[in-house]
């Protein structure tokens, strides 16, 4: 053994009720969600009642749910907080994720029994900051993504009695953990309210303007001049053994605006990897789990600040498009024992092969679609597009022994 004393919690995002269900199904230990208007994901497509359903499902499965309340509040917003209290009392989350010191004080005064997790928005980069928040009543600190692994180990040693959470997977921001003002300045869409337009990923033509004459001329760019700060996605799977050995309390996956396919794929991979490490840490190999993550639509991966300052390779200077050869095929929405109903996320053609991720197993189930059978009327089609809840039927005989493993909300991918 390597001296690892405990496994960290695997924390998954949920921006929809289906993402809640998917995170539970694929092995998350805890789930974080938010409410429209009161968190970093103000545009998340989930209602208060759906969050309540998700929390009840999670609690029934023995999972925890943390409610993101990490906006930076203005004075004019505090009169609305009594309504927030009603929502918190209705939802009964296991913790609140907060970043604003004023909001932290309000939570301590109005909900003293609810644990407080300090958000990555607070940009915690030192043991002193951790201890500050600990003294303020927090039970966990989400550390800034800009920390190196060496920084984390220093904080862990200095704060042994404080829970620490780190990001292991997801999109990176050009500013300190989401504090960018570029979107707000140009489009009026504030990043801190979950409305970021991701202007850092746009392609720009740089123009020089002579002040006195107003004459404009393009600035010539080199081959790395199109995308100014288009970060690849964070992925610490290649360094997961080192992460686990340093004993964080929680590993966080970014993505409350992502699909159930993304949630399932990332949770499935990290759940399997963490469990594999626990069984045999000396021979742990991240490669099989990276294969699964590489099938996600991604901008390319980087370990970001893990080894120190961000290297040039952490940015994609050519394109903001996905580099994956695969994309989401769809989701199983029903299984009656004879057929499954498969709702599409991308176009499917007769003869395509789709691959299902099986919950709780590294096994996969691949199915060749001999026909495209419309679930609405049984009509056979050469192909079917996604949208409008378009679904097809997959008979048991096409699937074989893996059929019973394809319960609702199991996801599948296909080659582009």
N, C-alpha and C positions, 0 to 999 in steps of 0.2 A: 504493500500500500504506500501511498505518497503522503500520508498524514492527514488526508481530508477527513474532517470531522462530521460534515453534514452536506447534504445536497441543497442547493439554493432553490427557492421557489421559481417556477417558470411562469412569468406574467405576460398574458396575451391581451391584445387590444380588441375592443368590440365597438364598432360604430353602428351596428345594426343588430336586431334580435337574432338573425341567422348567424352572425359572427359570434354572438354569445354562445349559441348552441354548438357551433363548429369548434370553438375554443375548448369547450367542455369535452366534446366528443374526442378530440385529438390529443388530449392530455395536459392541458394547462392546469396549473395549480391555483392560479388566481387570474382574474380578469379586471381590466380597468375600462371604465366608460365615462362619458360625460353627459351633460345636458345642454340643449341649445341655449346659447346666450350666456352660459356660466362657466365655460372652460375653453381650453385651447382649440377644441374642435367644434366651434359654434355652428358649423354647417353639417355636423354629423346627422345622418338620416335615421334618428332614433327618437322616439317620444318618451315622455316620462313613464307612461304605462308599460311601454316595451322594456325600458330599463328595469322596471319593477319585475316584469316577467323573467327577464334575464337573471336578476339577482335571486329570485326564488328558485329558478332552475339550478343556478350555481350552488346555492346553499343546500339544496336537496342532494346534490352530487358531492357535497363535502368541499366545495371550492369557495374561495373568498372573492369579494368584489370591492374594488376601490373606485370611488367617485371623484373624477377630476373636477376641481373647483379652483383652477390655477390661473384665472384671469388676474390682471392688475386693475383693481377697482378704483374708480373715481368717486369723489364725495357724493356726486349725484346718484350713484348706484347703491349706496348703503341703505337708503330708505326702502329699497326693494328686497333687502335681505331677509326680513321676516317671512316673505313668501318662500325664499330659499329654505328657511328652517322647516317650513311645512313639507316641502319636497323631501328634504333629508330625513325627516321623521317618517315619512311615507315609505321611502325606499329602504331605509335601514342598511346602509353600506357598512362594510367592515373597516373602512378608513376613508378619509378625505385627502385628496392630493392638492396641496395648497402652495402658492409661491409668494403671495403678497403678505408682508408682515402685518398690515392692518387686517387682512382677512384671517390670518392666523389668530390674531387677538380676538376677533369676532367669534371664531369657531370655539376658542377656549372658553369664552364667556357664555355662549349660547348652546354649545354641544360638548360639554366637558368630558363626556364619556367616550366620544368617538376619537380613535387614534388619528394623528395628523402625520401625513407623509409630505415631506417638502419636495416640491416638483423640481425637475431639471431646469425649469424656468428661473429658479433662484440662483443658478450658475454656481453651485457649490464646488469649489476647487481646492479646498484645504481642510485639514483637521480642525483648525480654529473655527471655520464656518460650521462644520458639523457640530462641534461642541456648542456653538452659539444657538443653533436650532434645537439641540438637545435640551439646553437650559430653558428654551422658550416653550418646551412641552412636546416637541416632535418625537415620534417613535421610530421614524425611518427617514433617511435622506436619499433622494435620487441624485446621484452625482452627475456633474456636467459631462457631456460627451467629449469635451476637450481635454480630459485627463488622460495621462498615459497609464499603463499598467503599473509602472513603478510608483506613480503618484497614488494609485489606489492602494497598493500594499503599504505605503507610508501612512495613509489615512486609516486603513484597517488596523494597523499596529497601534496607532495612537487613540483609536476609538473602539476598543474591543466590545464595549457594552452598548453600542448603537447599531441599529440595523442599517445596512447600506445596500443600495440598489444601483445597478449599472445597465446601460443599454448594450445589447449584444447584436441587434439586427434592426435594419430599417433605414429610412431616408436620413440624410445628413442635411444640416442647414448651413448657409454661408455665414451666419452670425452665431454668437454664443447661444446654442440650444434654443433657437427659435425667436431670438430677440431682434431680428432684422426689421429695419424700417423701410426697405426699398419698396416693398409691395404697397405699403401705406402711402408713401410719398408719391408714387407714380399712378396708382390705380385707386387709392382710397380704401383698399381692402387690407385691414390690419392683420398681421401674422399672429399676434398674441390673442386674437379672437377667432383663430382657426380659419381665416379667410385668405390666407396667403396665395397670391397669384403665381408664385415661384418664378419671379422675373429673373432670378439668378440663372435660370436654365434656358433663357431665351437666347436666340442668336442676334448679335448686335452688329450694326455697321457704325463704326466710330467716325464722326465728322468733326473736323476742325473749323472753327468760325473765327475769322479775323474781326476783332471787336469794332474797329473804326469804320471799316468799309462794309462789314456784314457778309463778305465773300466766304463761301463755304467750300471746303475741299475734303475728300475722304482721306482718312489716315490709313496708310498701307499697313496690313497686318501680316504676321508670319503664319505658319501652318497651325499654330496653337492660339490663334487669336479670336476664334468665333464665339466660344462660350466662356464667359468671364469667370464664373464660379459654379460650374456644373458638377457638383460632387457625385462620385459614385456612391452606391449604397453601403452602409456599414454592415459588415458580416464578420463576427468573431469566431465563427465555427472553426477555422483553421487553428485558432489559438485557444480553443475551448478548454483543453486540459490545464493550461496555465491559469485561465480564468477560474476554474473550479478549485484549483489548488489554493488560490488566494482567499477563498471563503467569502464571497459576497452572499448576502442574504436573499437577493432577488435578481433575476435576469429578465430584463424588460425587452419586449419586442415592440418596435414602433409600428403604427399603422391603423389608427382608428378610422381613417377614411378609405381603407383598403377592403378588397372583396373577401368573401368567405373562402375563396380559393387560396388567396394569399395567407390568410390566417391559418387555414388547415395545413398548408404546405410547410410554413415556417414552424408552427407549433409541433407538427409531426416530426420534423427533422431534429429540432432541438430536444424534444422529449426523448426520442430514440437515442440521440447522442449522449445526453446526460445519463440515461439509464445504462447505456453501454459502458460509459466511463466508470460508473459506480460498480458494475460487475467485475471489471478488469482494468483498472486505471493504468497499469504498467504497459498494456498492449493496446491502448485506445488509439484508434485510427479515425480521423475526421473525414477521410476521403469519401466513404460511401454516403455520408450525410450531406457533404458538399455537392455530390452529384444531384441529389434531390433539390437543393437550393438553386442550383444552376438551371433548373428547368422552370424556375419562376421568371416572369417578365421583370427584368432588372436593368439598371443603368450600368451594370458591372459592379464588382465588389471591391471594397477596401477595408483594411483593418483600422483605418483612420488614425487616431492619435495613440493607438495602443503602444507603439514603440517610441513615441515622442512627437516632435513637430510633424505636421501633415506633409507627406511627400507629394511631389508633382503627379505621381501615378494615381493619387487619390481622386483626380479630376478626369472627366471625359471631355476632351477639348474638341471632339469631332461631332458629337450628336447627343441629344437628350433622349433618344429613343432606346427601347429595350434592346439588349444584346443577346437575349435568349432565343434559341431556336424553337421554343415551345410556347404555348399559351393555354389559358384555361379553356377546357372543353365544356364543362358544365357541372351540374350538381344533381345528385339523386334526390328526388323530392317524394318518392313513394316506392314501396316494395310490397306487392301483394302476395308474394310467394311464388308467383309464376312469371311475372314481368316486373321490371323496374321502369319507373317514369323518370326520364332524364331531361332536366331543364337546361337549355343551351346558354352558353356565355360567348361562344364564337360559332361561326358557320361550321357545319358538319356535312360531309359528303359520304355517299355510299362507298364502302371500301376503306374508309378511315379506320385507324386503330386508336383507341383511347385507353388511357391507363389510369386506374383508380388507386388512390392512396387509402390503405386499409388502416383504420384507427387501431392503435395499440399493437401494431405489428410493423416490421420492416418489409413484410410481404406486400407485393402489389398485384393487382388483378388487371390484366390487359384483355380488351375485347375488340375484335374486328367487327365493324358494323356492316353486316351483309346487305342490309337494306336500311333506308331511312323511313321508319314507320311513324307517321304523325300520331301523337298521343290523343289528339282531339277527335279524329275521325277514322283512324286506322289506314289512311291512304299512304301508299308507298311513293316516295319522292326521290329524285336523284340527289337532292341536297336540301338543307334547311338552314335558314339564317337565325341568329339570335334575336332577342327582343320580343316584346308582347307575351312573355312567359312561354315562348315556343318550346315545346317538349316533344321528345320521341320515346318510343317504347323499345326496350331491350329485353328479349325473351330469355328465360333461364337457360335454355339450351345453348345460347351463344356464349354464356359466361362460364358455365361449368361449375366446378367445386367452390369457386369463390362467390357464388351468387348470394348466399345468406349473409355474407360480410358487407354487402352493399346496402347498408341501412340509409335512411334519409339523411341528407347533408354530407354524405361522402362525396368528395370532389374528384374530378378527373382532369387530365391534361392531354394534349395531343401535339404532334409536331406541326409546325407552321407550314 
